[in-house]
Amino acid sequence: MEDMALTETAKLLFNITHFCAEKSDAFTPAITHIATIICKHELLPTYPLDPPFGPLVNALLNLNVASKDVSRALFPKHEPSAVAERLIQLLDLSLKRYGDTELEQTVSPLVGAICRIHENAPDGVRQYVRGKLLPTAEDRQQVLGRGNTLSSRLLRGSTNPLAPEFRDAISHLLFDMSDKDASKFVENVGYGFASGFLFQNNLPIPQSASEAHSNGGAQEGKPAFNPVTGQFLDSEKFPELPEMTEEEKEREAERLFVLFERSVLLPRRAQSRLVTDPFLD
């Protein structure tokens, strides 16, 4: 009964602060209790965001976590990363447990909560969160996003076509962890994962990023990595194929042109005809 009452109270808190946002500051003191329960309540690995965790995380979204009055609860001196650690643990378990529909509806708020905690955290906690969620040297032993680490699963989630809200929440989190700097964002996740987010948000990839990371940060004494895939260059593997003759190269070029014409040029021409002659059968 206590857990049921807690769950309903958390739902009520979310609805009040959502539909009456101007009164949300009145509930700021609740953050202290929410943080305590999130850290100390028993966790069920098979259903990580079942009540009370899901409703409690949702309640955090509309509350003022930037308030100095609750900083001690969110980042206690004896263990400043405790809340962030539990939220990341919930995220790790959730990515393993939930499918696309549940990721969209249930896990997206959790990613948003982690983003808000990271944004308002002291430097030590921010570095902790980044160390857990951004790709590491181990991840760069292969193309980013292909491993089983938490950061790899996050990157795959950032391109999930079946969960747009979840996808956008992850991309914003990764961008925030890159200091909202396009150059650092590209360095952290590679052009492959960064380009879509930057394009959608009208943030052009800076020329400096392309120049700085084309050699994988060698100027900073870092191991060179592929700027598109994020993989260390000395870990890349290429298929051993026999060299093509000039005749084979010409045939391959012709084949690619035909495919390009079928997939791009012909649909455009058909669309152009419909525009110029709307009554064309």
N, C-alpha and C positions, 0 to 999 in steps of 0.2 A: 504493500500500500504506500509506503514511503516513496519508493521509486516512481510509482504511478502518479502520486501527487507532485513530485518534483518535475516529472515530464510535462504534466499539464501546466504547471506554473511557468516552466521555460517556454512552452508554446504561447501562453498568454503574454509573457514578457516580449517575445518576438513580435507578436501581432500589434501590441500597443505601441512599441517603438517604431514599427513599420508604418502603421496607419496614422500615427500621431507623433511624427518625428520631432516636433518642436518640444515635446515633453520628455524626450529620451534622456536628457541630462539628469532628470530626477531619479533615474534608475542606475546611474553610474556606480553607486556603492555596491550594486549587485555583482559587479565584475569580480570583486574580491572573493565572494562565495562561489561563483561559477568556476573561477580558476582553481580554487581549492578542491572542488568536487571533481573537476576534470582530471586533476593530478592524482587524486587518492581513491576514486571510485574503482571498483573491480572492473577489469577490461575483459570482454569476451572476444577472443581472436577471430572466431568464426562469424561473428556479427558485430564488427567494431563500432558501427555508427547506429546500432539499435539504441532505443532510449535507455538511459537519459543522455548519452553522448551527443547524438544528432541534434536534438532540440537545444542542448546547452551551447553547442557550437553555433547554431543558427542565432541564438540570442546574442552572442558576442558581436555579430555582424553590425547591428544597429547601435551598439553602445560606444561610448567615447573611450576607447582604449588608450588614447593619447593623453588622457587626464593624469596629471601628476599625483593625484590622490590615490590612484590604483596601481601606480608603477611598482610599488613594493610587492603587491600581490602577484602581478604578472612577471616580475623579475626580482624575486627575493634575493637578498644578499648572500644567503648561505648556498643557494642553488639557482642562479639567475636564469638558467636555460631549462628549468623544470617544465614550465608550461609549453614552451616551444618543442621540447623533446617529446612530450606526450602527444601533442598535435601531429608531429611528424610520424610518431609511431602509429597513430590512427590512420594517417594517410598511407603509410606503407602497407598496413593490413587491408585497407579498403581497396587499394589498387589490385590486390591479389584476390579479393573476395567478390567484388561487385562487377556486373556487366555494364554495357554501354548505357542502358536506360537508368540504372541506379547511379552510375557515375554522374550523369547529367543532373539528376534531381537531388541526390543525397551527398555526393562527394564534392560537388562544386562549392557549396558554402564552406566546407572545411578548407579548401584551397584558398578561398577568400579570407578566411580567418587567419591562416598562416601568413598571408600577404600583409594583413594589417598588423599582426604581431611583429613581423620582421621590420615593417616600416617604422614602428615606434620603439623598437628595442635598442638597448645600448650596444655599443660596437662589439663587445664580446659575444653577445647573443646573436647578433647579425652574422658574425663570422661563423658561429656554430651552425646556424641554419643554412648558410651557403655551403659549408663543408659537407652537409648532409644531402643537399638537393642539387647542387651543381655538379657537372661531370668532373671526375677525378682523373688522375694519370692512368689509373687502371682502366677506366672507361675508354680512354683514348688509345688503348692497345688495339681496338677495332673501331669500325665506323660507329659514331655516336648514335645511341638509340637502339642498338642491336643486342645489348647485354641484358642481364636480369637484375641489375642493381636498381635501386630506387630512382636514381637520376635517369637511367635509361628508360624506365617505364614512364617517368614523367615526360620525357621528350616524345615518346610515342603518343602519349596522351595529348600532347600539344598539337598533333596533326590528326586527331580522331574525327573523321567526318560525321560520325553518328552521335557525337556529343558536343555540339558547338559551344554551349556555355562552359562546360568543363574544359574544353580546348582553350577557349579564350582566357579563362581564369588561370590556367597553367602558364600560358604565354605571358600574361601580365606579371605573374609571380616571378618568372625567370627574368623578365625585363627589369623588374624592380630590384632583383638581386644583382643585376648588372649596373646598379646606380642609375638606371634609366638612361644609360648611355649606349647609343647604337653600336659604337665601336667595341665596347666591352661585351655587349650582348652577342655580337657576331663572334667574338673570340671565345665566349663561353659555350655557345651551342652550335656554332658553325653556320655558314650561309644557308645551308639546306633547311634548318629549322627556323632561322631568324628572318629570312626573306619574306615569308608570308605575313608574319606579324607586322613587320615594318611597312609592307605595302598596304595592308588593311588600315593602318593607323597613319598613313601619309608621312612616314618617317623614312626618308631615303637613306640607303646605306652610304655612309660617308666615304669619300675617296681615301681619306686617311686610314680607314679601317681596312680597305682593300690592300693598300700599300703595306700597312704594318703587319698584316696577318698573312700575306701571300707567302712570306718566308717563315710563318708560324712563330713569330715573336723572337726570332733568332737574335735580334738586336738587344733583347733583354736577357739573353743567355738561356732562354728556354728551349727545350727540344722542338724542332720544327714539326708542324702539323699541317695537314691538308685544310685549307680555309673553308672548304665546302662541307666536308664530312667530319672534320674535327679530329680525325685519326692521325697519330704520329706517322710521319713519313717513313720512318724506318720500320714501321709495322705493316705498311701496305703490301698487299700481295696482288700480283697481276697474273692473269692466265697466260700460259706460254702458248702463243699461237704462231704458226709459220708466217713469215713475211708475205704479204700479198703482192702479186705481179701488177703491173700497170693496167693490164686488161681487167683483172679482178677488181682493182680499185675503181675503174670506170663503171663497171657493172654495178658495184655496190652503191656508188654515188647516184646512178640512174634509179636504182631501186628505192633509195631513200627519198629522192625527189618525187617519185610517183606516190609513195606513201604520204609525203607531206602535202602533195596536191590533193589527194583524196580526202585527207583529214582536215585541211585548213582552207585551201583555195576554192575547192568546189562548193562547200557549204556557204562560203561568203558570196560566191557568184550567184548561187541560187537565191540567197537572201536579197541580194541586190536586185535581181529580176523581180522578186515579189514586191519590193519597195517601189520600183519604177512602173510596174504593171500589176496593181492590186487585184485586177479581175482575171489574171492569168490562171487558167485551170491547171 
